[in-house]
C-alpha cells in the first residue's frame, strides 16, 4: 500500500484535495454568530477586535468608540491581541465587522500548519501514511470546530506545529556526534533550522503561554537526543533558547506581571486540590476521549514508541509536557475542550507509525485487499467530514437569530440604566450585540463547586447593587439555581418582561 500513491494516483493531488476539504468544512456557515463553540472566548475576542477597529477608524462614532474601549477594559487581557489586531485591520479594508474574517484567517493558519505536519510525517513514513494522518488533523469534528474559532489557540497551535517541524529538521540536520561537538562547530545548515524553529516556537508561546509545557518537553527531548549531555557547548542551543523565551518574557513577565499572577492563582493555586482525587483523572481521560476517541488516542500513544528515535523522544517530551500542563490547569482539562487543541497534531503524528505498519503489511497483499482498505479509509474520512459538517449546521438558524434578539433586548432597557444581572456568557452577548455594559452577578456552576466558594446572597446583593438601577435576568436557569437571590428579586417591581428576560427596578420595592 505504501507504493500505491505512485502507482494509482499522485499524492500531491490528494494533498490538495484534502486541504480543499479542510477549508470547505471550515467555511460552512462562515457568517453565523460564533455561539457553537465556547462563545465566551470568541465573543471576548470579537469585543477586543471591535475596540481596536474603532480606534483605527478615521472618524468613528464617539459614543461607540468610548463604549468599545470600556468593553475592552472589562473583558480582561491575558494574551497579546494578535488575531484581534489582524482582524480589526481587515475590518477597515472589508467595510466593517464580520465574523467571517477571523474564521478565514484561523483556517488559513491551520491549513498552512497542516503542510508542515504532512511534510514531517512524510519524512518518517510514506506519503500514504502522511496523507491519512493529515486527514485526521483536518476532518476530526473537534479539530474543525476548534481550528476555526476566534481565539488565540488555533494560531498558537499552528505556530507550534511549524516550530516542531523545524526543530525536527534541525535535529536531523546535525550529523556530528556529541563527542566531537565543539563551540561554534555546528553545521551551517543547522543554523537555518535552529533559527526557524526558535522563531516559530517563540511566537507560539507569545500567542498563548500555555503551549510552553509542550514546547519545553519537545525542546529538551530534541536537544538531548541530538547533542547528548554536552548540549551546553552548542551555540545554536543557546540562541534557540533565547529566541524562544524573549517574546513571552517581555510580554507576560515584564509587561503584564499582574495578569499572569492573577491567572496562576485563580486557575492553578485555587484548584490544585483537584489533582488529589481519582475523579479528576477519570473525568480528564473521559473528556479527552470524547474529543479524540479513546481507541485513537491510545493507538497514537503506542505509535510514539514506533517512531524514529528523534521524533519518538520529541513526542515523548510533548506528552510529558501535556501531563504537566493538565496537572497545572486541572479544571480546564475536563471542562474546556479548546485547551486540548494542541493535542490534535500530536495525536496525528503518533498515528503515522501505526498507519505505516499497516500500509507495509497490506502492500504485500492482493490488489483487491488494497482496494478494500482504501475504500475503508475513504469511508472513514468522509464520515468524519459529514459529522463535522452536521455539527456546524445543526443550530445555525438559532444562532442567526441571536444578534437581533440581544439588540431588541438592549432597546427594552432604559438607555442610561446602570445594569447588574444574570446573563449568558458573562454579559458578552449583551455587550457585543446590544452595546450595553452589565455588571455580572456571580454564577453558581462547576467552577464555584470546584473552588468550594460560597457567598451570602443578601450580603452580596447589598454590596453589588449599590449604585445600580436595574437587575436583568436572561439566564433563568442560573436564577433557579440561586433560590435566595430569586426570593430577594421577587420583592422588587418588574418594569420590563419579554422573550427570555426579566428586568427588575432596584429603586422600587413591591
N, C-alpha and C positions, 0 to 999 in steps of 0.2 A: 504493500500500500504506500510505502514511503516514496516509491518511484512513480506513483500514479499521476501527480501533477505534471510531470514532464511528458507523460505518455498520452493522457486523456484530456488534459486541459492546462492552460497556462496559469500558474499560481498567482501571477501578477493581476490577471483579470479577476480572479476570485478575491484577491485582496481589495481591489477597487470596489467590487460588488458588496463585500462585507462592510466597507466604510460607508458606502451609499446607504446600505440598510441601516447602519447605526445612526446616520444622520436623519434618515427618513423617520425612524421611530421617535427621535428626539424633537422633530419638528411637528409632530402631531399636536393639534390644538395649541399652536405656538403662542396665541394671544389670550388664552384662557387664564384668568387670575391664578396666581401661584398658591392655591389653597389645598392642593392634593398631596403635598409633601412638605411636612414641617413648616406650616405657614408662618409661624412666629419668626423663624430665622429669615425666611425670604422677604416677608413684609418689612422686617427691620432693615434689610439691605436696600429695599425699594425706598424707604424713608430717607436713608442716608444718601442714596443716589439722587433723590429729588432735591435735597438740600444743596448738594454740590451743583446740580443742574441750574437751580435758580440763582446761585451765586455766579455762574458762568454767563447767564443771560445779560445782554447789554442794557435792557430796560425791563426788569422784572416787575411784577405786581408787588408793591411794597408790603402789603399785608401778607401775601403768600410767602414772600421771601422771609419775613420775620417768623411766620409760623413754621416754615420748613426748617429754619435754624433751631427753633425751640424744640421741634420734634427730634431733630438730630441729637441735640444735647440730652434729650430724655431717654433715648434708647441705648445709650452707652457705647463705648468704643473699646473693643478688646483687640482687634486686628487692624492693620492699616487698610484704609478703604481703597484697595487696588481695583477690584472688579467694579466697585461702585463708581469710582472715578472714570474708568473706561466707559462704563455705561452712560454716565452723565455727559461726557464729551460727545458720545454718539447721539444722545438725545438732541444735542444742539445741531447736529448735522442732518438728522432724520425728521426734525419737526416736532419733537415732543416726547413725552414719556410713553414707553411701550414695553411691556414685559417680554416681548419677543426679542428685544435687543440683548439683554443678558443671557437669555437662553441660547441664542445663536453663538455668542462668544463662548459660553461654557461648553457647548457641543464641539466647537472648533478645537478648543483646548484638549478635550477628551479624545477626539479623533487623531490629533497630531501625536498625543502621547501613545495612542494605540499603534502608531507606526513604529515608535521606539520599542514598545512591548513586542511587537511582531518580529522586529529585526533581532532583538535579544533572544527570543525563543528560537528563531531560525538558526542562530549560532550554536545552539546546543542540541538541535533536533532538525528534522526535515521540514520543508515548507508546509507540508500537510499538517503536521502536528502543531506548528506555529499558527496556522490558519484556524484550526479548531479552538486553540486557546484564545485567539483573538476574538472568535465568535462568542465565546463565553463572556469575555470582557465587554463586548458590545451589546449583546442582546439579553443578558441576565436582567429580568424585570427590575430588580433593585438598582442595578447599575444604570438603567435607562432613566429612572426617576431621579436618582441622586445626582447623576452627572449633568443633568440639565437644570438643576435647581440653582436659584440665585443666592449663592452663599460662597464663602471662600474655599470650601472643601474641594470642589471639582478642580479648581486651578491649583490648589495645593497638591492634590494627588497627581495631576498631570505633570507638574514640575518635578515631583518626587520620582515618577516613572522615568522621566528623561534623565534625572540625576543618577538613578540606579543603573540605567543603560550605560551612561558614560563612565560610571565607576567600574562597571564590569569590563568595559573596553580598556580602561586604564590598567586594571588588574592583569588582563591577558596580554597587554602590550609590553609588560615588563618581563624580560626573559632572564635577567640577571639573578642568580641565586643569592639568597640573603648573605652568605659568607663573603661574597665578592662585592657587596654593596658599599660604596664609599660616598662621602659627602660630595654632592654635585655630580655623581657618576650615573644618574638616571638617564635612560634613553631619551633622546629628543622627542620621539613620538609620544612618550608617556606624558609629557607636559601638556600637550593639546588635550588629551582626555582628562587629565587631572584638573585643568582649569575649567573645562566644560562641566565636569561632574560637580565641582565646588560651587560654580555659579548657579546651576540649576537646583542643587540641594539647598544652598543658602537661600535662594529665592523661595523655595517651598517652605522652609522654616519661617521666613519672614511673612509669607501669606497667612499661615496659621501655625502657631508654635507647637501644637500637639503632635505634629509629624516628627518632632525631634526624637521621640522614642524609637521610631522606625529608622531614622537617619543614623542615630548613634549605633544601633545594633548592626546595620548594614555596613557602615564605615569601618567600625572596629574589626568586623569579620573580614572585610575586603583587605584591609591593611595587613592584618596578622597572617592571613592565608597567602598573601603575596610576598611580604617582606620579612615575616617572622618577627622575632623579638628585637631585632636590630632596626626596626622601623624608625626609631628616633633619629637615625642618621640620615634619613631621607628628607631633602629639602622640599620635595613635592608634597610629602605628607603634611608638613607644617604650613605650607602655602594653602593646601586644601582646607585644613582645619581653620585657618584664619579667614579665608573667604566664606566658608560655610557659617562661621559664627558671627562675623561682624554685623551684617544687616540686622539680624534678630536682636543682637545685644544692644545695638544703638536704639532700636525702636522699643523693645519690650522692657529692657533693664534701665537704660538711661532716659528714654523718652517718656515711658508710661509705667513707672515702677508701682504706683498706687493701684492701677488697674490690674497689673499682674498679681500683686499681693492679694487683692480682693478676690480674684478668680481662684487663686490657690486655696485660700482659707474657706471660701464658700463651697467649692466643689471637691476639695481633697481633704482638708483637715476636718471639716464638719461631717464628712460622710465616710471617713476611712474605716469606721467601725463595721461597715457593711462587709468588708472582706473577711471578717472573722466568722461569718455564718456560711453554712453549706448551701442555703437557699440562693445566696448571691451567685455562686458558681453554676448552679443548676439553671438559674434564670439567664445568666450570661450565655451559656452554651446553647440553651434553647432559643434565645433571641437571635444569636448568630446563625444557628441552624435554619431559622425561618427566613433569613435573608439569602443564604448561600446554598442551603441544603446540606444536612449533616454528612451524607454519604460523599458528596463532592468535596466538602471541607476536609474530611479525613483522608480521602484519596489524594488531595493536594498535599497534605502534610506528609503522607507516605512518599509522594513523588519528590519531596525535598531531598530525601536520602538517596534518591537515584540520580539526582542532577550531577553534572560535572563538579569537581571539588570546589572550585572558586565560587561558582554560583550557589552550590549547596551551602557553603558557610555563610554567604551573604543572606540567603533565605532563612537559615537558622538564626542568624543575628536579628533579622527583621521579626521573626516570630517571638524571640525572647523580648525584643522591644515592645511588641504588641501586648505580651503578658504584663510587662511593667506598666504600660500605658493603661491597661484595664484596672490594675490594682491602684493606680494613682487617681483615676477618674471612675470610680466604681458605679455611681448611679447612672451615668450615661451609657454604660456597657449593656444595659438591658432596657433602656428607655429611648435612646436617641440613635436611630438607625444610621444617620449620616456620620456618626462617629466611627463607623466601620467602613466607610467608603475606601479608605486606604488599603483595605484587605483585598479589594477586587482584583487589582493587578497581581498581588502576591499569590492569591489562590490560583489565578490563571497560569502564572509561571510554574507553580508547583504541579499543575496538571500536565505540563508538557512532557516530562519523562514518562509518566503513565501512558499518555496517548501514544508516545513514540514506541514504547514497548509493545503496545497492541498493534500499532501500524507495522512494525517489523515482523511480528508474528503473522499477521494477515497477508503480508506481501508474498508469503510463500504458499498461500492458498490459491484456489481456483478463481478464475475471473468472476464467476457468479457470486462467490462468497464476498469478494471485494465489492462488487456492485451492491450486494445486500447491506454491507456495512456502511457504504457511502449513503445509501438510502436512509438508514437509521440516523446517521449524523445530520443529514438534511432535514429529516422529520423533527429531530430534537431542536435544532436551531430554529426551524420555522415555528414550532410550537411555543418555544420561549419568546420568540418575537411577537407572536399573536397574544400571548399573555401580557407582555409589556404594553402592547398597543391597547388591549382591552382595559388595563388599569388606567391608562391615560384618558380614555373616552368615557369611562363609567359614569362619572359625575360632572362631566364638563358643562352640561346645561345648567346645573345648580350653581356651579362656580361662576358662570357668566352673569347670573342674576345678583351676585353678591355686591358688586360696586354700587349699583343703583339702590339696593336695599340700605346700605350704610349711608349713602348720600341723602336719601329720604329721611332716615332716622336722625341724621345730624340737623336737618331742617326743622324737625319737630322739637328740638331742644332750643331753649332761649339762647340767642346769639351770644350774650355776654355772661352766660352762666358758668360758674366755676364748678366743674364736674368732678365727682368721685363715683366709682361704681364697680360692678362685677360684669366684665365684658370679655369677649373672646380674645385670645392671642395677646394678652397684656395690653389691650386697648389699641393695638397696632392697626386693626381693621378700621376702627373709627378714626384714627389719626390719618391713615393713608387715603381712604376713600371718602371720609366725611370731613377731613380737615379740622377735626376737633380734638383738643387736648383733654385727657382724662387721667385723674389720679386713680390708681388701681387699688381696690380693696383686696386684701390677701386671699389667695386661693387656698382651698383645702384639697390636697392631691397627694400623689405618691411621694413627692419631694418632701412635703411637710411631715409625712409619716416617717420617711427615711431619716430625717434630721431629728425627729422626735420633738418638733416645736409645737407649741400651742399658745393660745392667747385668750384673754378675757374679752369677749365680744363687746361688752358695754364700755370697758375702758378704752379699747382700741377704737371704737366708734367715736367716743368723745374726743380722742386725740386726732383722728383723721378727718372728721367732718368740720373741724374748726375752720371757719372762713369759707366753707363750701356752700354752694347754693342748692344743688340738686344731686340726687343719688340715682344713677342709671343702672338698671339691671337688664342685661341681654342674655347672660349665661344663667338661665333659670335652674339648671342642674346644680350649679355651684351654690345658688341661694338655698335650694332644698337641702344641700349638704351642710348648711350652716343655720340650723333652726333658731339659734339665739339671735343672729342677725335678722332673720326673717321676722321674728317677733318684734324686734326694735323698729324695723321699717313699716310694719303694719300700723304703727302708731302715727305715721306721717301721711299727709294728703298726697294722693296720686294726681299729678297735674297733666300727665300725658300717658297714653297707653296705646300701643299699636301691635303690629305683627311681630311678635317675638321680643318686645321690650316694654319696660315699665319705668316711668320717671317719677321719682318722689321729690316733693318740695321740702327741703330740710328746714325751711323757715315756717312751715305750717304743720302744726300737730292736729290730729283729728279731734 
